[in-house]
């Protein structure tokens, strides 16, 4: 009876060791995922800013184009 109980505890410890070994990389993976999420959020902000700048630039170019067209049409 004692041998069975001792064998059971050994099996439990072996399985626990396997589980710990398999989950050892989870901390590093969690760190990498957190870093990737932070970079993703920074990139999202940069994209929004770039889109706003792009809209401003196109508006400026269109305004200059309209100004030149108006100048050539109204020139005597």
Secondary structure as UniProt FT lines:
FT   HELIX           2..22
FT   TURN            23..25
FT   HELIX           26..74
//
